[in-house]
């Protein structure tokens, strides 16, 4: 769980940096990555 949280936070930080730099494609990919880790964390908590 801690590993998933760290990966989520890293993706979140990357998405913020990409948005500030105007890299829209990379920003959207980071949002998708965040969504993936968020769903995995919810699945872990549910079990």
Beta strands, then each sheet from edge to edge (+ up, - down):
end
